[in-house]
Amino acid sequence: MGDWLRELADARGAVVDLHPTRETMSRRAAVGRAMRARDEAAAFERRWPAPPSHEDLAPSFTWSQLERQLADLADSPMKAAMARDLISGLRKMSQFKPPEMVLREILCTSWALLDEGFQPELDPDYPHEA
């Protein structure tokens, strides 16, 4: 992912567009997000190098199982509903991150959903299931 992304960023900086379209701005934002995700993953891997290959693996589970368990552990219907969206976002970004980084994000998501001090309120503009 690094080389083509770096080339795209270099090309982006070489072309001066005084009146970018909404599509151009959207593409630039997407490239910026991708570059930040790549940099975050690289920094994580520098801090937490891959473990030796002879270590035991953790049991596997599916994304839907993870979502189901987090929703079940949540202490409110709002948090249970949030589990679906949070796991969906994590799942989409997981392909760009090392497995241990995904594990860390699962743990952080779990912590937020299980925090008794965090009690979100329903946003009337948020589409939700009745």
DSSP file (Angstrom, degrees, kcal/mol; ACC not computed):
  #  RESIDUE AA STRUCTURE BP1 BP2  ACC     N-H-->O    O-->H-N    N-H-->O    O-->H-N    TCO  KAPPA ALPHA  PHI   PSI    X-CA   Y-CA   Z-CA
    1    1 A M     >        0   0    0      0, 0.0     4,-1.5     0, 0.0     5,-0.2   0.000 360.0 360.0 360.0 -27.4    0.0    0.0    0.0
    2    2 A G  H  >  +     0   0    0      1,-0.2     4,-2.6     2,-0.2     5,-0.2   0.908 360.0  47.9 -65.0 -48.1    2.9    2.3    0.7
    3    3 A D  H  > S+     0   0    0      1,-0.2     4,-2.5     2,-0.2     5,-0.2   0.936 114.8  41.9 -65.5 -49.3    4.4    2.9   -2.7
    4    4 A W  H  > S+     0   0    0      1,-0.2     4,-2.1     2,-0.2    -1,-0.2   0.862 116.2  50.7 -68.2 -32.1    1.3    3.7   -4.7
    5    5 A L  H  X S+     0   0    0     -4,-1.5     4,-2.3     2,-0.2    -1,-0.2   0.907 110.5  48.9 -69.0 -41.7    0.0    5.9   -1.9
    6    6 A R  H  X S+     0   0    0     -4,-2.6     4,-2.5     2,-0.2    -2,-0.2   0.911 111.7  49.7 -63.5 -42.4    3.2    7.8   -1.6
    7    7 A E  H  X S+     0   0    0     -4,-2.5     4,-2.6     1,-0.2    -2,-0.2   0.905 110.6  50.1 -62.6 -41.6    3.2    8.3   -5.4
    8    8 A L  H  X S+     0   0    0     -4,-2.1     4,-2.3     2,-0.2    -1,-0.2   0.902 111.1  48.6 -63.5 -41.2   -0.4    9.6   -5.3
    9    9 A A  H  X S+     0   0    0     -4,-2.3     4,-1.9     2,-0.2    -2,-0.2   0.897 111.5  49.9 -66.1 -39.9    0.5   12.0   -2.5
   10   10 A D  H  X S+     0   0    0     -4,-2.5     4,-1.4     2,-0.2    -2,-0.2   0.916 112.5  47.1 -63.9 -42.3    3.5   13.3   -4.4
   11   11 A A  H  X S+     0   0    0     -4,-2.6     4,-1.4     1,-0.2    -2,-0.2   0.876 108.5  56.0 -66.0 -36.6    1.4   13.8   -7.5
   12   12 A R  H  < S+     0   0    0     -4,-2.3    -1,-0.2     1,-0.2    -2,-0.2   0.894 109.6  45.7 -61.7 -40.1   -1.3   15.5   -5.4
   13   13 A G  H  < S+     0   0    0     -4,-1.9    -1,-0.2     1,-0.2    -2,-0.2   0.760 108.3  57.3 -74.8 -24.7    1.3   18.0   -4.2
   14   14 A A  H  < S+     0   0    0     -4,-1.4     2,-0.6    -5,-0.1    -1,-0.2   0.768  97.1  68.6 -78.9 -25.8    2.7   18.6   -7.6
   15   15 A V  S  < S-     0   0    0     -4,-1.4     2,-0.7    -3,-0.2    -1,-0.1  -0.841  70.9-154.4-100.6 122.6   -0.6   19.7   -9.2
   16   16 A V        -     0   0    0     -2,-0.6     2,-0.6     2,-0.0    -3,-0.1  -0.857  11.6-175.8 -98.1 117.9   -2.0   23.0   -8.0
   17   17 A D        -     0   0    0     -2,-0.7    -2,-0.0     1,-0.1     0, 0.0  -0.922   7.9-174.7-115.9 104.8   -5.8   23.1   -8.4
   18   18 A L  S    S+     0   0    0     -2,-0.6    -1,-0.1     1,-0.3    -2,-0.0   0.716  84.4  33.8 -74.0 -20.5   -7.1   26.5   -7.5
   19   19 A H  S    S-     0   0    0      2,-0.0    -1,-0.3     0, 0.0     2,-0.0  -0.574  81.3-173.3-134.0  70.7  -10.7   25.5   -7.8
   20   20 A P        -     0   0    0      0, 0.0     2,-0.1     0, 0.0    -2,-0.0  -0.348  20.7-125.5 -68.7 145.8  -11.0   21.8   -6.8
   21   21 A T     >  -     0   0    0      1,-0.1     4,-2.4    -2,-0.0     5,-0.2  -0.329  27.3-104.3 -79.8 169.4  -14.3   20.1   -7.3
   22   22 A R  H  > S+     0   0    0      1,-0.2     4,-2.3     2,-0.2     5,-0.1   0.882 124.2  52.9 -61.3 -38.4  -16.2   18.3   -4.5
   23   23 A E  H  > S+     0   0    0      2,-0.2     4,-2.4     1,-0.2    -1,-0.2   0.911 109.0  48.7 -64.7 -42.5  -15.0   15.0   -6.0
   24   24 A T  H  > S+     0   0    0      2,-0.2     4,-2.4     1,-0.2    -2,-0.2   0.913 112.2  48.4 -63.4 -43.0  -11.4   16.1   -6.0
   25   25 A M  H  X S+     0   0    0     -4,-2.4     4,-2.2     1,-0.2    -1,-0.2   0.889 110.8  51.4 -65.2 -38.1  -11.7   17.3   -2.4
   26   26 A S  H  X S+     0   0    0     -4,-2.3     4,-2.2     2,-0.2    -2,-0.2   0.909 110.5  48.5 -64.9 -42.3  -13.3   14.0   -1.5
   27   27 A R  H  X S+     0   0    0     -4,-2.4     4,-2.5     2,-0.2    -2,-0.2   0.908 110.6  51.0 -64.5 -42.0  -10.5   12.0   -3.1
   28   28 A R  H  X S+     0   0    0     -4,-2.4     4,-2.4     1,-0.2    -2,-0.2   0.910 110.3  49.4 -61.8 -41.6   -7.9   14.2   -1.4
   29   29 A A  H  X S+     0   0    0     -4,-2.2     4,-2.5     2,-0.2    -1,-0.2   0.901 110.4  50.9 -63.9 -40.5   -9.6   13.5    2.0
   30   30 A A  H  X S+     0   0    0     -4,-2.2     4,-2.5     2,-0.2    -2,-0.2   0.906 110.5  48.7 -64.3 -41.6   -9.7    9.8    1.3
   31   31 A V  H  X S+     0   0    0     -4,-2.5     4,-2.5     2,-0.2    -1,-0.2   0.914 110.9  51.3 -63.9 -42.0   -6.0    9.8    0.4
   32   32 A G  H  X S+     0   0    0     -4,-2.4     4,-2.2     2,-0.2    -2,-0.2   0.912 110.8  47.6 -61.1 -43.4   -5.2   11.7    3.6
   33   33 A R  H  X S+     0   0    0     -4,-2.5     4,-2.5     2,-0.2    -2,-0.2   0.909 112.2  50.0 -64.0 -41.9   -7.2    9.2    5.7
   34   34 A A  H  X S+     0   0    0     -4,-2.5     4,-2.3     1,-0.2    -2,-0.2   0.896 110.6  49.7 -64.1 -40.0   -5.4    6.3    4.0
   35   35 A M  H  X S+     0   0    0     -4,-2.5     4,-2.5     2,-0.2    -1,-0.2   0.899 111.4  48.6 -66.3 -40.1   -2.0    7.8    4.7
   36   36 A R  H  X S+     0   0    0     -4,-2.2     4,-2.6     2,-0.2    -2,-0.2   0.908 111.1  50.3 -65.5 -41.0   -2.9    8.4    8.3
   37   37 A A  H  X S+     0   0    0     -4,-2.5     4,-2.3     2,-0.2    -2,-0.2   0.912 111.8  48.2 -62.9 -42.0   -4.1    4.8    8.7
   38   38 A R  H  X S+     0   0    0     -4,-2.3     4,-2.4     2,-0.2    -2,-0.2   0.919 112.5  48.3 -63.4 -44.2   -0.9    3.5    7.1
   39   39 A D  H  X S+     0   0    0     -4,-2.5     4,-2.4     2,-0.2    -2,-0.2   0.887 111.0  50.8 -64.9 -39.1    1.2    5.7    9.4
   40   40 A E  H  X S+     0   0    0     -4,-2.6     4,-2.2     2,-0.2    -1,-0.2   0.913 111.8  47.5 -63.9 -42.6   -0.7    4.6   12.5
   41   41 A A  H  X S+     0   0    0     -4,-2.3     4,-2.4     2,-0.2    -2,-0.2   0.908 112.4  49.2 -65.9 -41.3   -0.2    0.9   11.5
   42   42 A A  H  X S+     0   0    0     -4,-2.4     4,-1.9     2,-0.2    -2,-0.2   0.914 111.6  48.7 -64.7 -42.2    3.5    1.5   10.9
   43   43 A A  H  X S+     0   0    0     -4,-2.4     4,-2.0     2,-0.2    -1,-0.2   0.895 111.3  50.9 -64.3 -39.4    3.9    3.2   14.2
   44   44 A F  H  X S+     0   0    0     -4,-2.2     4,-3.1     1,-0.2    -2,-0.2   0.928 109.6  49.7 -63.1 -45.0    2.1    0.4   16.0
   45   45 A E  H  < S+     0   0    0     -4,-2.4    -1,-0.2     1,-0.2    -2,-0.2   0.832 109.4  52.1 -66.0 -31.6    4.3   -2.2   14.4
   46   46 A R  H  < S+     0   0    0     -4,-1.9    -1,-0.2    -5,-0.2    -2,-0.2   0.904 115.8  40.7 -67.7 -40.1    7.4   -0.3   15.4
   47   47 A R  H  < S+     0   0    0     -4,-2.0    -2,-0.2     1,-0.3    -1,-0.2   0.877 127.9  31.2 -74.5 -37.9    6.2   -0.2   19.0
   48   48 A W  S  < S-     0   0    0     -4,-3.1    -1,-0.3    -5,-0.2    52,-0.1  -0.751  82.5-160.2-124.8  81.5    4.8   -3.8   19.0
   49   49 A P        -     0   0    0      0, 0.0    -3,-0.1     0, 0.0    -4,-0.0  -0.172  38.3 -81.8 -60.1 157.4    6.9   -6.0   16.7
   50   50 A A        -     0   0    0     -5,-0.1     3,-0.1     1,-0.1    -5,-0.0  -0.298  50.6-115.3 -59.9 140.7    5.4   -9.3   15.5
   51   51 A P        -     0   0    0      0, 0.0    -1,-0.1     0, 0.0    -3,-0.0  -0.294  43.6 -77.4 -72.9 162.6    5.7  -12.1   18.1
   52   52 A P    >   -     0   0    0      0, 0.0     3,-1.5     0, 0.0     0, 0.0  -0.286  41.8-121.3 -57.3 147.4    7.7  -15.2   17.3
   53   53 A S  T 3  S+     0   0    0      1,-0.3    -3,-0.0    -3,-0.1     0, 0.0   0.640 105.0  68.9 -70.3 -13.2    5.9  -17.6   15.0
   54   54 A H  T 3  S+     0   0    0      2,-0.1    -1,-0.3     3,-0.0     3,-0.1   0.488  74.3 111.2 -85.7  -1.5    5.9  -20.4   17.5
   55   55 A E  S <  S-     0   0    0     -3,-1.5     2,-0.1     1,-0.1     0, 0.0  -0.386  78.0-100.2 -71.4 150.8    3.5  -18.8   19.9
   56   56 A D        -     0   0    0      1,-0.1     2,-0.2    -2,-0.1    -1,-0.1  -0.417  36.2-126.1 -68.4 143.7    0.0  -20.2   20.4
   57   57 A L        -     0   0    0     -2,-0.1     3,-0.1     1,-0.1    -1,-0.1  -0.618  20.6-114.5 -88.6 151.5   -2.8  -18.5   18.5
   58   58 A A        -     0   0    0     -2,-0.2    -1,-0.1     1,-0.1     0, 0.0  -0.467  44.9 -87.6 -76.1 154.8   -5.9  -17.3   20.2
   59   59 A P        -     0   0    0      0, 0.0     2,-0.2     0, 0.0    -1,-0.1  -0.310  47.8-121.1 -60.3 149.5   -9.2  -19.0   19.3
   60   60 A S        +     0   0    0     -3,-0.1     2,-0.3     0, 0.0    -3,-0.0  -0.586  32.8 173.8 -93.7 158.3  -10.9  -17.5   16.2
   61   61 A F        -     0   0    0     -2,-0.2     2,-0.2     4,-0.0     3,-0.0  -0.951  29.2-104.1-153.2 165.7  -14.4  -16.0   16.1
   62   62 A T     >  -     0   0    0     -2,-0.3     4,-2.1     1,-0.1     5,-0.1  -0.501  26.8-115.3 -94.2 164.1  -16.5  -14.1   13.6
   63   63 A W  H  > S+     0   0    0      1,-0.2     4,-2.8     2,-0.2     5,-0.2   0.887 118.0  53.2 -63.1 -39.2  -17.3  -10.4   13.5
   64   64 A S  H  > S+     0   0    0      1,-0.2     4,-2.6     2,-0.2    -1,-0.2   0.871 107.3  51.4 -67.3 -34.5  -21.0  -11.2   14.1
   65   65 A Q  H  > S+     0   0    0      2,-0.2     4,-2.4     1,-0.2    -1,-0.2   0.920 111.0  48.4 -65.3 -42.3  -20.1  -13.2   17.2
   66   66 A L  H  X S+     0   0    0     -4,-2.1     4,-2.5     2,-0.2     5,-0.2   0.946 113.4  46.8 -61.1 -48.4  -18.1  -10.3   18.5
   67   67 A E  H  X S+     0   0    0     -4,-2.8     4,-2.6     1,-0.2     5,-0.2   0.919 112.1  51.1 -59.0 -44.7  -20.9   -7.9   17.8
   68   68 A R  H  X S+     0   0    0     -4,-2.6     4,-2.0     1,-0.2    -1,-0.2   0.903 111.7  46.6 -61.3 -43.1  -23.4  -10.2   19.4
   69   69 A Q  H  X S+     0   0    0     -4,-2.4     4,-2.0     2,-0.2    -1,-0.2   0.904 112.8  48.5 -69.3 -41.1  -21.4  -10.6   22.6
   70   70 A L  H  X S+     0   0    0     -4,-2.5     4,-1.4     1,-0.2    -2,-0.2   0.912 112.0  49.8 -64.9 -41.0  -20.7   -6.9   22.9
   71   71 A A  H  < S+     0   0    0     -4,-2.6    -1,-0.2    -5,-0.2    -2,-0.2   0.893 111.3  49.6 -63.4 -38.5  -24.4   -6.1   22.4
   72   72 A D  H  < S+     0   0    0     -4,-2.0    -1,-0.2     1,-0.2    -2,-0.2   0.852 111.8  47.8 -69.1 -34.4  -25.3   -8.7   25.0
   73   73 A L  H  < S+     0   0    0     -4,-2.0    -1,-0.2    -5,-0.1    -2,-0.2   0.709  87.9 107.5 -78.8 -20.5  -22.8   -7.3   27.6
   74   74 A A     <  -     0   0    0     -4,-1.4    40,-0.1    -5,-0.2    39,-0.1  -0.253  66.8-141.1 -61.5 145.7  -23.9   -3.7   27.1
   75   75 A D  S    S+     0   0    0     38,-0.6    -1,-0.1    40,-0.1    39,-0.1   0.336  79.8  38.3 -93.8   7.8  -25.9   -2.2   30.0
   76   76 A S  S  > S-     0   0    0     -5,-0.1     4,-2.2     1,-0.1     5,-0.2  -0.993  78.9-119.1-151.5 154.4  -28.3   -0.2   27.8
   77   77 A P  H  > S+     0   0    0      0, 0.0     4,-2.2     0, 0.0     5,-0.2   0.852 114.4  57.0 -60.6 -33.6  -30.2   -0.7   24.6
   78   78 A M  H  > S+     0   0    0      2,-0.2     4,-2.0     1,-0.2     5,-0.1   0.938 108.8  44.5 -64.1 -46.1  -28.4    2.4   23.1
   79   79 A K  H  > S+     0   0    0      2,-0.2     4,-1.6     1,-0.2    -1,-0.2   0.879 110.6  55.0 -66.0 -37.2  -25.0    0.9   23.8
   80   80 A A  H  X S+     0   0    0     -4,-2.2     4,-0.7     1,-0.2    -1,-0.2   0.911 109.8  46.9 -61.2 -41.6  -26.1   -2.5   22.4
   81   81 A A  H >X S+     0   0    0     -4,-2.2     4,-1.0     1,-0.2     3,-0.6   0.863 107.5  57.3 -67.5 -35.7  -27.2   -0.7   19.2
   82   82 A M  H 3X S+     0   0    0     -4,-2.0     4,-2.8     1,-0.2     5,-0.3   0.826  92.8  69.8 -63.6 -30.9  -23.8    1.1   19.1
   83   83 A A  H 3X S+     0   0    0     -4,-1.6     4,-2.7     1,-0.2     5,-0.3   0.897  95.6  53.7 -55.5 -42.3  -22.0   -2.2   19.1
   84   84 A R  H <X S+     0   0    0     -4,-0.7     4,-2.0    -3,-0.6    -1,-0.2   0.937 112.9  41.5 -58.9 -48.8  -23.2   -2.9   15.5
   85   85 A D  H  X S+     0   0    0     -4,-1.0     4,-2.2     2,-0.2    -2,-0.2   0.898 115.5  49.8 -68.9 -40.7  -21.9    0.4   14.1
   86   86 A L  H  X S+     0   0    0     -4,-2.8     4,-2.3     1,-0.2    -2,-0.2   0.917 113.4  45.2 -65.6 -43.0  -18.6    0.3   16.1
   87   87 A I  H  X S+     0   0    0     -4,-2.7     4,-2.8    -5,-0.3    -1,-0.2   0.860 110.1  55.8 -69.7 -34.6  -17.8   -3.2   15.0
   88   88 A S  H  X S+     0   0    0     -4,-2.0     4,-2.1    -5,-0.3    -2,-0.2   0.934 110.4  44.8 -60.8 -46.1  -18.8   -2.4   11.4
   89   89 A G  H  X S+     0   0    0     -4,-2.2     4,-1.8     2,-0.2    -2,-0.2   0.913 114.1  49.1 -64.4 -42.6  -16.3    0.4   11.3
   90   90 A L  H  X S+     0   0    0     -4,-2.3     4,-1.5     1,-0.2    -2,-0.2   0.904 109.5  52.7 -63.1 -41.5  -13.6   -1.7   13.0
   91   91 A R  H  X S+     0   0    0     -4,-2.8     4,-0.6     1,-0.2     3,-0.3   0.915 108.2  50.4 -61.7 -43.4  -14.2   -4.5   10.5
   92   92 A K  H  < S+     0   0    0     -4,-2.1     3,-0.4     1,-0.2    -1,-0.2   0.882 116.2  41.0 -63.4 -38.7  -13.8   -2.2    7.5
   93   93 A M  H >< S+     0   0    0     -4,-1.8     3,-1.8     1,-0.2    -1,-0.2   0.647  94.2  84.0 -84.5 -14.4  -10.5   -0.8    8.8
   94   94 A S  H >< S+     0   0    0     -4,-1.5     3,-1.5     1,-0.3    -1,-0.2   0.789  78.6  65.9 -63.2 -28.2   -9.1   -4.1   10.0
   95   95 A Q  T 3< S+     0   0    0     -4,-0.6    -1,-0.3    -3,-0.4    -2,-0.1   0.701 103.3  47.7 -67.1 -16.9   -7.8   -5.1    6.6
   96   96 A F  T <  S+     0   0    0     -3,-1.8    -1,-0.3    -4,-0.1    -2,-0.2   0.362 105.6  71.0-102.2   4.0   -5.3   -2.2    6.8
   97   97 A K  S <  S-     0   0    0     -3,-1.5   -59,-0.1    -4,-0.2     5,-0.0  -0.876  86.4-102.9-124.2 151.4   -4.1   -2.9   10.3
   98   98 A P    >>  -     0   0    0      0, 0.0     4,-1.8     0, 0.0     3,-0.9  -0.410  40.5-111.0 -66.8 150.5   -1.9   -5.6   11.9
   99   99 A P  H 3> S+     0   0    0      0, 0.0     4,-2.4     0, 0.0     5,-0.2   0.852 116.9  53.8 -53.6 -39.9   -3.9   -8.2   13.9
  100  100 A E  H 3> S+     0   0    0      1,-0.2     4,-2.1     2,-0.2     5,-0.1   0.849 106.5  52.8 -67.1 -30.8   -2.6   -7.0   17.3
  101  101 A M  H <> S+     0   0    0     -3,-0.9     4,-2.1     2,-0.2    -1,-0.2   0.885 108.5  50.3 -68.7 -38.3   -3.7   -3.5   16.5
  102  102 A V  H  X S+     0   0    0     -4,-1.8     4,-2.4     2,-0.2    -2,-0.2   0.915 108.9  52.4 -64.1 -42.8   -7.2   -4.8   15.7
  103  103 A L  H  X S+     0   0    0     -4,-2.4     4,-2.4     1,-0.2    -2,-0.2   0.924 108.1  51.0 -57.9 -44.6   -7.2   -6.7   19.0
  104  104 A R  H  X S+     0   0    0     -4,-2.1     4,-2.4     1,-0.2    -1,-0.2   0.903 110.1  49.0 -60.6 -41.3   -6.3   -3.5   20.8
  105  105 A E  H  X S+     0   0    0     -4,-2.1     4,-2.5     2,-0.2    -1,-0.2   0.857 108.8  53.1 -69.0 -34.1   -9.2   -1.6   19.1
  106  106 A I  H  X S+     0   0    0     -4,-2.4     4,-2.6     2,-0.2    -2,-0.2   0.929 110.4  48.3 -62.2 -44.7  -11.6   -4.4   20.0
  107  107 A L  H  X S+     0   0    0     -4,-2.4     4,-2.5     2,-0.2    -2,-0.2   0.911 112.2  48.0 -63.3 -42.3  -10.5   -4.1   23.6
  108  108 A C  H  X S+     0   0    0     -4,-2.4     4,-2.3     2,-0.2    -1,-0.2   0.901 112.0  49.6 -65.4 -40.3  -10.9   -0.3   23.5
  109  109 A T  H  X S+     0   0    0     -4,-2.5     4,-2.5     2,-0.2    -2,-0.2   0.922 111.6  49.4 -62.9 -44.0  -14.4   -0.6   22.0
  110  110 A S  H  X S+     0   0    0     -4,-2.6     4,-2.1     1,-0.2    -2,-0.2   0.925 109.4  51.8 -60.0 -45.4  -15.3   -3.1   24.6
  111  111 A W  H  X S+     0   0    0     -4,-2.5     4,-0.8     1,-0.2    -1,-0.2   0.918 110.8  47.8 -58.8 -45.4  -14.1   -0.9   27.4
  112  112 A A  H >< S+     0   0    0     -4,-2.3     3,-0.6     1,-0.2    -1,-0.2   0.917 113.3  47.1 -64.0 -43.3  -16.2    2.1   26.0
  113  113 A L  H 3< S+     0   0    0     -4,-2.5   -38,-0.6     1,-0.2    -1,-0.2   0.807 115.9  44.8 -69.7 -28.1  -19.3    0.0   25.7
  114  114 A L  H 3< S+     0   0    0     -4,-2.1     2,-0.6    -5,-0.2    -1,-0.2   0.499  82.7 114.8 -94.5  -4.0  -19.0   -1.5   29.2
  115  115 A D    X<  -     0   0    0     -4,-0.8     3,-1.2    -3,-0.6   -40,-0.1  -0.550  53.9-157.8 -70.2 114.8  -18.1    1.8   30.9
  116  116 A E  T 3  S+     0   0    0     -2,-0.6    -1,-0.2     1,-0.3    -4,-0.0   0.767  90.8  60.3 -65.9 -25.1  -21.0    2.5   33.3
  117  117 A G  T 3  S+     0   0    0      1,-0.1     2,-0.9    -3,-0.0    -1,-0.3   0.651  89.4  80.2 -76.5 -15.3  -20.1    6.2   33.3
  118  118 A F    <   +     0   0    0     -3,-1.2    -1,-0.1    -6,-0.2    -3,-0.0  -0.829  53.2 162.1 -96.4 105.8  -20.6    6.4   29.6
  119  119 A Q        -     0   0    0     -2,-0.9    -3,-0.1   -41,-0.0    -1,-0.0  -0.803  21.5-159.4-126.4  88.9  -24.4    6.7   29.0
  120  120 A P        -     0   0    0      0, 0.0     2,-0.3     0, 0.0   -42,-0.1  -0.277   9.5-135.9 -67.3 153.0  -25.1    8.0   25.5
  121  121 A E        -     0   0    0    -43,-0.1     2,-0.3     1,-0.0    -2,-0.0  -0.815  28.4 -95.3-108.2 152.0  -28.4    9.6   24.6
  122  122 A L        -     0   0    0     -2,-0.3    -1,-0.0     1,-0.1     3,-0.0  -0.478  32.7-139.3 -67.8 126.6  -30.4    9.0   21.5
  123  123 A D    >   -     0   0    0     -2,-0.3     3,-1.7     1,-0.1    -1,-0.1  -0.791   6.1-145.5 -85.5 121.4  -29.8   11.6   18.8
  124  124 A P  T 3  S+     0   0    0      0, 0.0    -1,-0.1     0, 0.0    -2,-0.0   0.746  99.4  53.0 -62.6 -21.1  -33.2   12.4   17.2
  125  125 A D  T 3  S+     0   0    0      2,-0.1    -3,-0.0    -3,-0.0    -2,-0.0   0.567  87.1  99.4 -88.6  -8.8  -31.4   12.9   13.9
  126  126 A Y  S <  S-     0   0    0     -3,-1.7     2,-0.4     1,-0.1    -4,-0.0  -0.653  78.5-124.5 -82.7 126.7  -29.7    9.4   14.0
  127  127 A P        +     0   0    0      0, 0.0     2,-0.3     0, 0.0    -2,-0.1  -0.566  43.4 167.0 -71.1 124.1  -31.5    6.8   12.0
  128  128 A H        -     0   0    0     -2,-0.4     2,-0.3     0, 0.0   -47,-0.0  -0.902  39.1 -97.2-135.0 163.1  -32.3    3.9   14.3
  129  129 A E              0   0    0     -2,-0.3   -48,-0.0     1,-0.1     0, 0.0  -0.590 360.0 360.0 -80.3 141.3  -34.5    0.8   14.2
  130  130 A A              0   0    0     -2,-0.3    -1,-0.1     0, 0.0     0, 0.0   0.445 360.0 360.0 -87.5 360.0  -37.8    1.0   15.9
